Amino acid sequence: MIFLWLLPGVFALALLGLAALRLRDERQDRAQWRRLAGLQPVRPAVFDPQSVAGLPEPARRFLRFAIAPGARLFTVAEIDMGGEFSLGTRD
């Protein structure tokens, strides 16, 4: 009978502990983002196709295709992603 009285209290303590861990994690996440954003230079360098001249040919080709000459080279970026993963057929 005592067990039935203790069970809700244990459950409530577990929920409070999990909520505290989540809040701490969110605070640390925000602090790290602020730290990273502070590393972004005010005037980032710009892409010069000659800067990749020492790389292997496939890498040079890709970078010259993917980055326009004169594009700003940011050191910090926030990327949003969306979509779904499929781990095989639905069968």
N, C-alpha and C positions, 0 to 999 in steps of 0.2 A: 504493500500500500504506500509506503514511504517513497518507493521508486517512482510511482505515478506522480507524486508531488514534486519530486526532484527533476524529473524529465523535462518539463517545460522550462525550468530555470537553467538547466544545462544547455538546452536548445537556444534559449535567449542569450546566454553568455557566448555561445559559439557564433551566433549571428552578429553580436556586437564586436567580437574579435575579428570576424571576417570584414565587417564594415570598416573597422579601424585600419586593417591592412590595406583595404582598397583606397581609403583616403590618403594614407601614407604614400602609396604607389602613385596616385594621381599628383600629389604634391611634388614628389621626386621627378615625375615626368615633366611637369611644368618648369621645374628648376633646370632640368637638363636642356629643355628647349630654349629657355632664356640664355643659358650658357652658350649653346650652339649659335643662336641668332646673334649673340655678341661677337662671334668670330667672323661674321660676314663683313668683308671690307666695304667701306663707303663707296669706293670706286674699284669694282672688280676688274681684273685683267680681261682683255678681249682675245678671242681666238685668232691666231695667226696660223694658216695652213703650214707654214714652214716649221712651226714648233713641233710637229709630229714627224719631221723628216728622218729622225733616227729610229723610228719604230718599224717593225716588220710590215711588208707591203699590205697584207690584209687589214691590219690595224690602221695604217695610214688611209687606205681606201675608205674604210668604214667611218673614221672620224671626220675625214674631209666631206663625206656624204652627209653625215648626221649633224655636223655643226657648221653653221654658216660663217664665212669669214667676218670678223668684227663682232661676233656674238659675245655678249658678256659671259664670263666664266664664273658663275656663282659657286662659292664653296659650301653654302648651306641652302638646302631646298626642301620644301615640304611637298610630298607627292601623295596624291589621293588615288586609290585604286578601287576598282569595282569588278565584279564578275563572279563566276562560279568555277569550282573545281569539280572535275569528274574523275572518280577513281575506278572507272570501268563502266561496263554496260549496266543498264538498269535491270537487267534480268537477274 
